[in-house]
Amino acid sequence: MRDKTQTNSTAPGDRLIRVGAVVFFIGAVATLVTLAPLLLDTTPFPTYMFVLSMLMGVGFLIAGAGVFQSVAAGRRQARAGAAGSAPR
C-alpha cells in the first residue's frame, strides 16, 4: 500500500498535527520566557504571559485530535479495502 502513496499527499489530520505543533512550540517559548525571570530572580512578567504558556497544552490537544482523525481515516480505509477484497 505504501508504494501507492504519493510523497506530497496529505492524510486527514495532517493539518491539525502541523497546527498543533506550531501552537505547542509557541507555548513552549512562552513558558521559557515566563520562567526565566523567576529563575533569574527579576521582576516576573504579567499574568497574560502565564496564559500564553497554556498554549503548550492547547497545541498538544490539537495535535492529538489530528492523530485521532488520521487513525479514524486509516480504519475507514482499511474497512473499505477489506470489504472490497472479500471473496464471493
C-alpha positions in Angstrom: 0.0 0.0 0.0 2.9 2.4 0.7 4.1 2.1 -2.8 0.9 3.7 -4.0 1.0 6.7 -1.6 2.4 9.8 -3.1 5.0 11.7 -1.1 3.2 15.0 -1.4 -0.2 13.7 -0.5 -1.8 14.7 2.8 -3.8 12.4 5.0 -6.7 13.6 7.1 -5.5 15.1 10.3 -2.1 16.2 8.9 -3.0 19.8 9.0 -4.2 19.6 12.6 -1.0 17.9 13.6 1.1 20.7 12.0 -1.0 23.5 13.5 -0.8 21.7 16.9 3.0 21.5 16.7 3.2 25.2 15.9 0.9 26.2 18.8 2.8 23.9 21.1 6.1 25.4 20.1 4.8 29.0 20.7 3.6 27.8 24.1 6.9 26.3 24.9 8.7 29.5 24.0 6.3 31.5 26.1 6.9 29.1 29.0 10.6 29.5 28.8 10.2 33.3 28.6 7.8 33.3 31.6 10.1 31.1 33.8 13.3 33.0 33.0 12.6 35.9 35.4 11.6 33.5 38.1 14.8 31.7 37.8 16.9 34.8 37.5 15.3 36.5 40.5 14.0 39.5 38.5 10.6 41.0 38.2 8.0 38.4 36.9 6.1 39.0 33.7 2.4 40.0 33.8 -0.4 37.4 34.0 -1.0 37.3 30.3 2.4 35.6 29.8 1.3 32.8 32.0 -1.9 32.5 30.0 0.3 32.2 26.8 2.1 29.3 28.5 -1.1 27.4 28.4 -0.8 27.2 24.6 1.5 24.2 25.1 -1.4 22.2 26.3 -3.7 23.5 23.7 -1.2 22.6 20.9 -0.9 19.2 22.4 -4.7 18.7 22.3 -4.9 20.0 18.7 -2.1 17.6 17.5 -3.8 14.7 19.4 -7.1 15.5 17.7 -5.2 15.3 14.3 -3.7 12.0 15.3 -7.1 10.6 16.2 -8.6 11.9 12.9 -5.8 10.3 11.0 -6.3 6.9 12.8 -10.0 7.1 12.1 -9.4 7.7 8.4 -7.0 4.8 8.3 -9.5 2.5 9.9 -12.2 3.6 7.4 -9.8 3.0 4.5 -8.9 -0.4 5.9 -12.5 -1.4 6.3 -13.3 -0.3 2.8 -10.4 -2.2 1.4 -11.4 -5.4 3.4 -15.0 -5.1 2.2 -13.8 -4.7 -1.4 -11.5 -7.7 -1.4 -13.9 -10.2 0.3 -14.3 -13.4 -1.6 -17.6 -14.1 -3.2 
